[in-house]
């Protein structure tokens, strides 16, 4: 591991101030932002506030913002080559791991979701599960470098706050890119294992799942006051070891459109919650036993590239770093055509996306 980067991260951790490292897709440098206070800052308005935001899955809960006391960059070329070529199974990573939501429990949750969908006006519910990986020591500098090297087309971040905790991830999904009056987003849904540059066959379930997300986003943007809305796709979108269906959506954002309303309606999207959102959220709060926290929310800059700008990503392919364990999150979109067994396998593929890069740098003594 590159000594300078390791020392940098060790120094940031030891100082105890909130900070974030983040690398935009295909960028050649890592952004470093350090807040000047250890106190918790909450986002008051994405329309006017300036800083780096991490927002929870539950859009009714407050978002946390870091303000740039110090800003710097670190060249990607300064990282050692830590790319992992082979997929690593969760069970092979460490001597002990715990499925906080085991297979039977998760498949039962999926079955409940399918039954509710078949008997109600809900089109889709996105269920999730958590996997716990215990460790004695961990090399976060190497893990971050490995994520950057392996997932060049993702938004790769490491966030640390004494009041919030530590999170890291490599998200392939843009929530919002705003530059003045232009706003761009994407609808991402459906998952297959990446098998190289081949022709992928998508079933009715995956096509409809992705179409639900696209329709919802277009309806939200129109209801928020955007005009000239255009959709390109769907097309295949690779994210590490998996492939998704993806459409790109753009629109014009006039002065009367409020960014807070757009974000409040877009997040969580049907790709992370379901459709309709309120009914899906009600199901998840009743049936899902774990707290998603920041998984499924969004993360990124607001107004740091100038007024009326934002670049925010959906917080997926992520993990929470605790003192002696990692919590990995993954989910899948459930429709009336879903198979509980297939949905379990989909979460396993997504877990392996993160396990692929962290496995060599998570250590147990026995």
N, C-alpha and C positions, 0 to 999 in steps of 0.2 A: 504494500500500500504506500502511496506517495506520502512521505514524511510531512511535507508542508501542509497538505490537506488534513492529515490526521491531527497534527498539532493545532491547526486552525479550529477544527471541530472540538477538540479537547479543551481549548481555551474558551470557546463560546459556552460550552457546557459548564465549565468551572465558574465562569463569571456569574451565571444565574439569571441573566437578563433574557427576556423573550427574544427569539430570533427565528428566522426561517431561511433555508437554502432552497432555491427552486431553479429548475432548468426548463425552459420552454422547448416544445418539440423541435428537434433538429438544430437547436441553438448550439453554439460552440463555447458558451461560457455559462457559469452558474452564478445566479444573483444571490447576494447575501444582504439581508436586511436585519438590523438589530434595533430593538426598541430601547428607549432611554429610561424606561421605568419598569419595575417588576410588577406594578399594579395591573389589574385587569381592565382593559379598555373594551367597551362594547360599541359596535357599529350603530351610529344614530341614523345615518342616511347614506345609501350607496350613490345617491345623486350628488352629494356634496363632500362627504368624507373622503380622505385620501389615505391609502395605506394598503396593507395586505390583510385579507379577510379569510377567516375559516368559519364556515356556517354549518350548524348541525342539520341532521336529517329532518327533524321537526321544525318546520319553518316558523312555528309560533314561538320557538325558543330564541334567545338573543344570539347574534353573531359576535365573534371576537375579532378585533382589528389590531394589527401592529402598525405603529407609525415609525417612519424611517428616521431614527436617531442617527444611525450610521448605515450607509449603503456602499456596497462594493461588489466586485465580481471576481470570480476565480476561473481561469481558463480550463476548459474540459480536457485540453491536452496535458494538463498537470496531473491528471488522475492516471493511476496504473491500469493496465488492461485486466479487468476482473470479469470479463464476460463469461457466462456459463453456457456451454453448448447443449448440455443434456438436461432434460426435465428431471426434477428430483421429487420423489414421492414424499408426502408429509411424514409418513411413518419412518422413512429412512433418514430424515433430517437429524433427529435427536433421539435419545434413548427413551424419552417419555413424551407423549403428547396426549391431550385430552380433547375429545369432541364435546364442547359445551352444548352443542345441539347434535345428538347422534343421528345415525341414519334413519332409524325407525321413527324417532321424534320428528325429524324433518319431513320424512315422507308422509307422516300423519298430518302435519301442518299443510303440506301441499294438497293432500286429499281433501282436507277441510276447505281449502281455498277453491278447489275445483267444484265442490258441492255448492258453495255459496255463489259462485259465478253462474252455475247452471240454474240456480233458483232465484236469481236477482237481476238487477240492471247493471251489475258490475261486469265489465269486459275483461279486466285483467287485474291481478294482484301480484305484487312482487314480494316474495318471501325471502328471508335471508337466514344465515346461520353463522356461528362463530367457532373458530378453532383456537385452542390455547396451546402455545409452544413454550415449555419451561426452559430456562437457561441459567447458567452460572455466570457467563460473561458473553458479551456481544460486541462486535466491531462495527459500529454504526458508520464510521467513515468508509469502510470497505463495502458495506451494504449499499450505501448511497452511491458510491462509485460504480458498483455493479449494476444498480438500477439505471444509471445514466448510460452506461455502455450497452446494456442489453435492450433497453426500450428507448431507442433514439427518437421514435415518433410520439412519445408520451410526455406529459407534464410531470416531471419528477421533483418531489419536494421532501423536505424534512423539517418539521415544525416542532418547536420546543417552547413551552411557556410554564413557569413555575406554578401558575394558578390553574392551568388547563391540562398539562401533561404533554406527552410527545406522540406525534403521529408521523407516518411516512407513507409514501405511495407513488405509483406511476400510473397516472390516469390517461386513458386514450380518448376521453370524452369531453369535448368542449361544451360548456353550458352557454356562455355568452362571450362574444368578442364585439366590443363596441368601440367605434372610432367616430366620434361626432354624431352625425345623423344616421350612420350606417350600423346595422346590428346583424351579426351572423351567429347562428347556432347549428346544432346537428341533432338528429334523432338516431339513437344507437340502440339496437335490440337484436335478439337472436344470437346464439353462440354455437360455433363448431370448433373442434380442435383444428389447429393450423396444420395442414398437410403439404405445404409448399404451394407453388403457383399452379394450382389445378382448378378445374371447374367445380365449384361448390354447388351442391343441390340443396335448396332450401324448401322445407316442407310448408304446408298450409299454416301450421301453428306459428312458425317463425316469421313468415311473411305478414300474417295478420298482426302479430305482436308488434312488429316494427311499424306497420301502417297505423296502428293505434297511437303510437308515440308521435308520429309525424302529424297526424290529424290534430292531436291535442295541442302540439306546439303551435301550429298554424292558427288554430282557434284562439289560443291564448294571446298570441301576438296581435291578431286582429282586434280582440276585445280590449287590449291595452292601448290601442290607437295607432299601431304601426300600419303602414300601407305599402303597396308595391311588394307584397310578399311573394317570393319565388322559391321553388323547391327543385333541387337537383338530386337525382338518385331514385331508388336506393342502389348502392354498390357495395362490394366487399370492402371491409376495413379491418386490416390485421392489427391485433393488439397483443404482442408477445406470442404466446403459444396458442392463442385462440383467434377466431375470425368472427366479425359481427356484420350484420346488415346496417348500412349507414346512409342517411340522406342529409344533404346540406341545405339549410334554410336561411334566407336572408330577407331583410325588410328595411324600410325607411322609418326612422324614429324622429318625429317632430319634437318641437320644444314643449308641447303639451303632454308628452309621454313621460311618465315618472319611472325611473329605473327601479325604485323600490317595489313598485307594483309589478313590473315585469319579472323581477327575481322572485317575488313572493308567489306569483302564479306559476312560473316555470319550475321552481324547485319545491319539493322533489318532483321530478318529471315522472310520467307513467313508466319509464324504464327503471325507476328506482322505487316507486310506490304503487302505482296502478292507475286504473281509470274506471269510474270517476275518482278523483284524488281523495275527496272527503270520505267516501264510503270505503275505499281501500285503506286509508289511514285508520279508520275506525276498526276495521278487521285486524290490522296489524297491531294496534295498541291493545286489543283484547286477546289476541292469540299468540303473538310473538313474545316470548318471555324475556329476551335480552334487550338491553338498551343499545340502539345503534349509535348513539352519540353523534360523532361527526361523519361516520360512514353514510354515504348517500347524500350528504349535503354538498357544499361547494367550497372551493378554495382558489385564491388568486388575488390579482390586483384590482383596485378600484381607483380611478382618477390619478394614477401614478404616471401615466404617459401623457398627462394633460387633462384639462377639464372635459367632461363627457366621454371618458374612456373607461374601459373595463376589459379584463381578460380573466375569465373565471372557468374552472374546470370542475366537473362532477367528481366528488371524492370517492372513487372506486379503486379496486386493486390496491387496497390500503391496509395498514396495520396500525394498531395502537401499541406503543412500547411502554411496558410497565417495568418496575424494578427487577423482577425476576421471571417475567414471561412476556410473550408477544400474543396479542389477540388479532387474529386474521379474520376478515369479514368477506363474505361472498353471498350472492343471491341470484335469483332467476325469476323471470316473468312467467306467471301462471295464467293460462287461459283454459277455456273449456276443453281444448284438445290436448292438454298437457298430460304427460306420463310421469307419475311420482318418481319412478326409477330413473328416467332420463333427466329429470330436474336435479336429482341428487348428483348424478354424474356431471352435470353442467357446473355445479358448485365446486366439485372436485377439480375440474379443469381450471377453474378460475383461481382456486387456492394454489394450484401448482404454478400459476403465473408468478405469484409472489415467492413461493418456496424455491423456485428456480434460482432466484438471485440471493436469497438470504441464507440458504443451507450451509455454504462453506464458512460462514462467519458467525454462526450461533454455536456456542460451546457448552457442553456439560462435562463435569468432572467424573461423573460415574452414572 
